[in-house]
Amino acid sequence: MNFEFTEEQLMIRDAARDFAQRELLPGVIERDDKATYPTEQVKRLGELGFLGMLVGLEYDGGGMDTISYVLAMEEISKVDSSVSVIMSVNNSLVCWGVEKYGTEAQKQKYLKPMARGEKIGAFLLSEPEAGSDATSQRTTAVDMGDHYLVNGTKNWITNGKSASTYIVMAQTHSELKHKGINVLIVDAKSEGISVGPHENKMGMRASDTCSVMFNNVKVPKENRLGEEGFGFKLAMKSLEGGRIGIASQALGIASGAYELALKYAQERKAFGKEIIQHQAIAFKLADMAVEIEAARFFCLKAAWLKDQGKPYGHASAMAKLYAAETAMKVTTEAVQIHGGYGYVKEYHVERLMRDAKLTQIYEGTSEIQKIVISRGLIA
Amino acid sequence: MKILVCISNVPDTTTKVKFKEENTLFDDSGVQWIINPWDELALTRALELKEDAGNSVDEVSVIHVGGAQTDVTLRKALAIGADKAIRIDACPADAYSVAGQIAAYLKENPFDIVFSGIESSDYNGSSVGAMIAEFMDYSGVSSVTSVAFEGDELILYRAIPGGKQKIKAKIPLVAVVQKGIATEPRIPAMRGIMMARKKPLEVKPAIEMQILTKSVKFEMPEAKGACKMLDAEHVEQLLELLKNEAKVL
């Protein structure tokens, strides 16, 4: 066992840290407050290669391993989760599936521009009545011979408005239940697609989340990703990797809040000494540090398994569950350590606390992770 | 046209400085090393000059005098965009020996423009660039805040007290650059990081150089005293303390 990072992994972590501190931190509070999409920041994210860092060099990606991805996600999420969720969706949920299961033509046409960060993608699984129960897809993709005709509504779509490419789950053979679901690559500008308003969220307010409606949208047959009926399995496999991204995001939110709380506790004085000298605060910080380190190990273990080509679904569910719960706990304590200052926006920790909540909900709620983990125990 | 950027390997600027062996040596245990910030800005400007199609810069290389442990820093320069790195395999004893080693390489491998940061953020010697110019008999311009081509010549601006000076210079030349030469250092892109190991990093043996200076001892600045708070109404007491205790009046 080796706990050392490689030179490249450290360089990627430092690059992500520099980017976050220099280019994300300025304006992060205002973007959150006004729910402003980080257009310039996402452009830079693409130029630096973070949006396609997991894609192979041959498809214009960064050719990075998943360990590097965890390190970069943590650093960016320490500062701005609205940006890191865009990075996570593009890398783990969209590019990964196209690279793994796409045809060469699909990779040339759709993967390359997304790997270069020139275009971004969205993953359209959730529906008004299909969230945790993803098998209940109501969106249909009727086989019309040379194309599919898509109808339905998708909800809570990250990058819904800003994406150029949609990865859409839709039911083709309802009698086969989840085995009748296909995944289609859909051009977001296709006729018949309309996008709902930006959801007014509690946290990660700058990322665009909206509904996407399909009304008789024609999708060429060659845009199906993977074999007929492979859609649900592909979606679940994509989510296994996606959970490493969101776990790393939760880890970053937690460590970002912890670093702010640690600094504050060494500066703020009460009863004649720095508050870190009071055991009540020191023990909080000790607990936070331990839980963050454990969450980091979970994330890195899942990433390592993926890089080794070993099964990682169970580990990524554990990482997502633990890191999300840690993020919620740590950010709440960070606000507490800051006292009244923690409750105002200027000090960042209240935003991190609002952002943390979402990590317990999306890409599989904490409860769904427990289902995945417990089923793994039985198997 | 070829540009060579001199790179110093320095402790991260947030490093807590400690000394060892009776304060004769810097204690580098646990230190994170970085490219000297002024050199990083110089590299950024060199790359900008290369990327501007109007210029005929076709190579930006970096050079460093140091041991194998500094290759990490050179690979970061390659990740940022340098085409080639050269490491002279020697311990950087003082400014004279470092400049001598770089000049020896330059005599065998001529470059048109040499960039050197105004100082290294560790020892603050501010001498290497000027010494290279002297060794090479190149023109040298110090405190450069801006550099651009005008035909075959270079237009440089240098900071002077209260203003700036415009200089026209012929190549070859050494420009000792400072803050302002580039807006901010570049963040290496993912592809750059992955390609860094594929770029050449040449290790050259050092020439025999006489070491003219020797560091004898380091001393830390005295710890700052506690801050005294006076009531705003007690101006006389403030003057008395400034005069008799702080002895600044």
Interface residues (C-beta under 8 A of the other chain):
Chain A: E7 E8 M11 I12 A15 D18 F19 R22 E47 L48 G49 F50 G52 M53 L57 G61 G62 G63 M64
Chain B: V72 R75 K76 A79 E184 I187 P188 A189 M190 R191 G192 I193 M194 A196 R197
